Amino acid sequence: METIAFGVISFIILLASIGMVASKNMVHSALSLAVAFIGIAALFISLEAEFLAMIQVLIYAGAVVVLMLFAVMLTKRDRESSR
């Protein structure tokens, strides 16, 4: 049972990581990064390391992704170059 759960979670992390690198939209990339971080937290939970999982979600999936999204929103983009 643990092997199946590990396989499913690692597959989700792998897909999210590929989506983060391959995405041209910065917001989609940040959301894929958040999914990868939450998947890593799920692996920590399966290893019975709940504290590390909580830190993973709070610091990485919360703070880093929010910081990336604020950086995207606050940068000035030219509308002509986005077309």
mmCIF file of the C-alpha atoms, coordinates in Angstrom:
data_MODEL
# 
_entry.id   MODEL 
# 
loop_
_atom_site.group_PDB 
_atom_site.id 
_atom_site.type_symbol 
_atom_site.label_atom_id 
_atom_site.label_alt_id 
_atom_site.label_comp_id 
_atom_site.label_asym_id 
_atom_site.label_entity_id 
_atom_site.label_seq_id 
_atom_site.pdbx_PDB_ins_code 
_atom_site.Cartn_x 
_atom_site.Cartn_y 
_atom_site.Cartn_z 
_atom_site.occupancy 
_atom_site.B_iso_or_equiv 
_atom_site.pdbx_formal_charge 
_atom_site.auth_seq_id 
_atom_site.auth_comp_id 
_atom_site.auth_asym_id 
_atom_site.auth_atom_id 
_atom_site.pdbx_PDB_model_num 
ATOM 1  C CA . MET A 1 1  ? 0.000 0.000  0.000   1.00 0.00 ? 1  MET A CA 1 
ATOM 2  C CA . GLU A 1 2  ? 2.800 2.426  0.852   1.00 0.00 ? 2  GLU A CA 1 
ATOM 3  C CA . THR A 1 3  ? 4.525 1.645  -2.431  1.00 0.00 ? 3  THR A CA 1 
ATOM 4  C CA . ILE A 1 4  ? 1.401 2.559  -4.397  1.00 0.00 ? 4  ILE A CA 1 
ATOM 5  C CA . ALA A 1 5  ? 0.965 5.801  -2.427  1.00 0.00 ? 5  ALA A CA 1 
ATOM 6  C CA . PHE A 1 6  ? 4.627 6.683  -2.978  1.00 0.00 ? 6  PHE A CA 1 
ATOM 7  C CA . GLY A 1 7  ? 4.283 6.003  -6.706  1.00 0.00 ? 7  GLY A CA 1 
ATOM 8  C CA . VAL A 1 8  ? 1.163 8.134  -7.069  1.00 0.00 ? 8  VAL A CA 1 
ATOM 9  C CA . ILE A 1 9  ? 2.579 11.043 -5.053  1.00 0.00 ? 9  ILE A CA 1 
ATOM 10 C CA . SER A 1 10 ? 5.910 10.965 -6.855  1.00 0.00 ? 10 SER A CA 1 
ATOM 11 C CA . PHE A 1 11 ? 4.131 10.887 -10.225 1.00 0.00 ? 11 PHE A CA 1 
ATOM 12 C CA . ILE A 1 12 ? 2.137 13.988 -9.227  1.00 0.00 ? 12 ILE A CA 1 
ATOM 13 C CA . ILE A 1 13 ? 5.346 15.727 -8.109  1.00 0.00 ? 13 ILE A CA 1 
ATOM 14 C CA . LEU A 1 14 ? 7.025 14.810 -11.391 1.00 0.00 ? 14 LEU A CA 1 
ATOM 15 C CA . LEU A 1 15 ? 4.125 16.140 -13.483 1.00 0.00 ? 15 LEU A CA 1 
ATOM 16 C CA . ALA A 1 16 ? 3.986 19.356 -11.451 1.00 0.00 ? 16 ALA A CA 1 
ATOM 17 C CA . SER A 1 17 ? 7.740 19.857 -11.838 1.00 0.00 ? 17 SER A CA 1 
ATOM 18 C CA . ILE A 1 18 ? 7.574 19.365 -15.592 1.00 0.00 ? 18 ILE A CA 1 
ATOM 19 C CA . GLY A 1 19 ? 4.594 21.723 -15.736 1.00 0.00 ? 19 GLY A CA 1 
ATOM 20 C CA . MET A 1 20 ? 6.525 24.336 -13.770 1.00 0.00 ? 20 MET A CA 1 
ATOM 21 C CA . VAL A 1 21 ? 9.490 24.257 -16.137 1.00 0.00 ? 21 VAL A CA 1 
ATOM 22 C CA . ALA A 1 22 ? 7.486 23.948 -19.353 1.00 0.00 ? 22 ALA A CA 1 
ATOM 23 C CA . SER A 1 23 ? 4.874 26.614 -18.622 1.00 0.00 ? 23 SER A CA 1 
ATOM 24 C CA . LYS A 1 24 ? 5.240 29.954 -20.383 1.00 0.00 ? 24 LYS A CA 1 
ATOM 25 C CA . ASN A 1 25 ? 2.797 31.662 -18.032 1.00 0.00 ? 25 ASN A CA 1 
ATOM 26 C CA . MET A 1 26 ? 4.414 32.690 -14.743 1.00 0.00 ? 26 MET A CA 1 
ATOM 27 C CA . VAL A 1 27 ? 1.224 32.216 -12.713 1.00 0.00 ? 27 VAL A CA 1 
ATOM 28 C CA . HIS A 1 28 ? 0.775 28.652 -13.997 1.00 0.00 ? 28 HIS A CA 1 
ATOM 29 C CA . SER A 1 29 ? 4.413 27.994 -13.202 1.00 0.00 ? 29 SER A CA 1 
ATOM 30 C CA . ALA A 1 30 ? 3.963 29.248 -9.632  1.00 0.00 ? 30 ALA A CA 1 
ATOM 31 C CA . LEU A 1 31 ? 0.861 27.096 -9.153  1.00 0.00 ? 31 LEU A CA 1 
ATOM 32 C CA . SER A 1 32 ? 2.707 24.042 -10.455 1.00 0.00 ? 32 SER A CA 1 
ATOM 33 C CA . LEU A 1 33 ? 5.503 24.819 -8.009  1.00 0.00 ? 33 LEU A CA 1 
ATOM 34 C CA . ALA A 1 34 ? 2.956 24.933 -5.183  1.00 0.00 ? 34 ALA A CA 1 
ATOM 35 C CA . VAL A 1 35 ? 1.572 21.539 -6.226  1.00 0.00 ? 35 VAL A CA 1 
ATOM 36 C CA . ALA A 1 36 ? 5.093 20.101 -6.229  1.00 0.00 ? 36 ALA A CA 1 
ATOM 37 C CA . PHE A 1 37 ? 5.771 21.500 -2.750  1.00 0.00 ? 37 PHE A CA 1 
ATOM 38 C CA . ILE A 1 38 ? 2.492 20.098 -1.406  1.00 0.00 ? 38 ILE A CA 1 
ATOM 39 C CA . GLY A 1 39 ? 3.352 16.726 -2.954  1.00 0.00 ? 39 GLY A CA 1 
ATOM 40 C CA . ILE A 1 40 ? 6.700 16.782 -1.158  1.00 0.00 ? 40 ILE A CA 1 
ATOM 41 C CA . ALA A 1 41 ? 4.835 17.554 2.065   1.00 0.00 ? 41 ALA A CA 1 
ATOM 42 C CA . ALA A 1 42 ? 2.642 14.509 1.383   1.00 0.00 ? 42 ALA A CA 1 
ATOM 43 C CA . LEU A 1 43 ? 5.793 12.405 1.092   1.00 0.00 ? 43 LEU A CA 1 
ATOM 44 C CA . PHE A 1 44 ? 6.948 13.775 4.452   1.00 0.00 ? 44 PHE A CA 1 
ATOM 45 C CA . ILE A 1 45 ? 3.600 12.788 5.965   1.00 0.00 ? 45 ILE A CA 1 
ATOM 46 C CA . SER A 1 46 ? 3.963 9.270  4.575   1.00 0.00 ? 46 SER A CA 1 
ATOM 47 C CA . LEU A 1 47 ? 7.384 9.114  6.283   1.00 0.00 ? 47 LEU A CA 1 
ATOM 48 C CA . GLU A 1 48 ? 5.730 10.206 9.565   1.00 0.00 ? 48 GLU A CA 1 
ATOM 49 C CA . ALA A 1 49 ? 7.584 13.528 9.611   1.00 0.00 ? 49 ALA A CA 1 
ATOM 50 C CA . GLU A 1 50 ? 4.603 15.775 10.240  1.00 0.00 ? 50 GLU A CA 1 
ATOM 51 C CA . PHE A 1 51 ? 6.672 18.740 11.438  1.00 0.00 ? 51 PHE A CA 1 
ATOM 52 C CA . LEU A 1 52 ? 8.689 18.817 8.213   1.00 0.00 ? 52 LEU A CA 1 
ATOM 53 C CA . ALA A 1 53 ? 5.474 18.545 6.203   1.00 0.00 ? 53 ALA A CA 1 
ATOM 54 C CA . MET A 1 54 ? 3.986 21.496 8.073   1.00 0.00 ? 54 MET A CA 1 
ATOM 55 C CA . ILE A 1 55 ? 7.130 23.576 7.535   1.00 0.00 ? 55 ILE A CA 1 
ATOM 56 C CA . GLN A 1 56 ? 7.165 22.587 3.853   1.00 0.00 ? 56 GLN A CA 1 
ATOM 57 C CA . VAL A 1 57 ? 3.613 23.834 3.368   1.00 0.00 ? 57 VAL A CA 1 
ATOM 58 C CA . LEU A 1 58 ? 3.943 26.989 5.451   1.00 0.00 ? 58 LEU A CA 1 
ATOM 59 C CA . ILE A 1 59 ? 7.302 28.229 4.231   1.00 0.00 ? 59 ILE A CA 1 
ATOM 60 C CA . TYR A 1 60 ? 7.685 26.902 0.721   1.00 0.00 ? 60 TYR A CA 1 
ATOM 61 C CA . ALA A 1 61 ? 4.179 26.379 -0.624  1.00 0.00 ? 61 ALA A CA 1 
ATOM 62 C CA . GLY A 1 62 ? 2.894 29.435 1.200   1.00 0.00 ? 62 GLY A CA 1 
ATOM 63 C CA . ALA A 1 63 ? 5.551 32.093 1.360   1.00 0.00 ? 63 ALA A CA 1 
ATOM 64 C CA . VAL A 1 64 ? 7.677 31.384 -1.707  1.00 0.00 ? 64 VAL A CA 1 
ATOM 65 C CA . VAL A 1 65 ? 4.755 30.981 -4.099  1.00 0.00 ? 65 VAL A CA 1 
ATOM 66 C CA . VAL A 1 66 ? 3.010 34.084 -2.728  1.00 0.00 ? 66 VAL A CA 1 
ATOM 67 C CA . LEU A 1 67 ? 6.251 36.024 -3.121  1.00 0.00 ? 67 LEU A CA 1 
ATOM 68 C CA . MET A 1 68 ? 6.530 34.864 -6.742  1.00 0.00 ? 68 MET A CA 1 
ATOM 69 C CA . LEU A 1 69 ? 2.944 35.884 -7.459  1.00 0.00 ? 69 LEU A CA 1 
ATOM 70 C CA . PHE A 1 70 ? 3.475 39.330 -5.918  1.00 0.00 ? 70 PHE A CA 1 
ATOM 71 C CA . ALA A 1 71 ? 6.604 39.772 -8.022  1.00 0.00 ? 71 ALA A CA 1 
ATOM 72 C CA . VAL A 1 72 ? 4.618 38.907 -11.141 1.00 0.00 ? 72 VAL A CA 1 
ATOM 73 C CA . MET A 1 73 ? 1.791 41.274 -10.239 1.00 0.00 ? 73 MET A CA 1 
ATOM 74 C CA . LEU A 1 74 ? 4.074 44.178 -9.336  1.00 0.00 ? 74 LEU A CA 1 
ATOM 75 C CA . THR A 1 75 ? 6.316 44.080 -12.384 1.00 0.00 ? 75 THR A CA 1 
ATOM 76 C CA . LYS A 1 76 ? 5.376 46.409 -15.168 1.00 0.00 ? 76 LYS A CA 1 
ATOM 77 C CA . ARG A 1 77 ? 4.617 44.577 -18.387 1.00 0.00 ? 77 ARG A CA 1 
ATOM 78 C CA . ASP A 1 78 ? 4.126 46.145 -21.772 1.00 0.00 ? 78 ASP A CA 1 
ATOM 79 C CA . ARG A 1 79 ? 0.824 45.046 -23.281 1.00 0.00 ? 79 ARG A CA 1 
ATOM 80 C CA . GLU A 1 80 ? 2.292 45.006 -26.782 1.00 0.00 ? 80 GLU A CA 1 
ATOM 81 C CA . SER A 1 81 ? 4.995 42.482 -25.861 1.00 0.00 ? 81 SER A CA 1 
ATOM 82 C CA . SER A 1 82 ? 2.513 40.032 -24.331 1.00 0.00 ? 82 SER A CA 1 
ATOM 83 C CA . ARG A 1 83 ? 0.647 39.554 -27.610 1.00 0.00 ? 83 ARG A CA 1 
# 
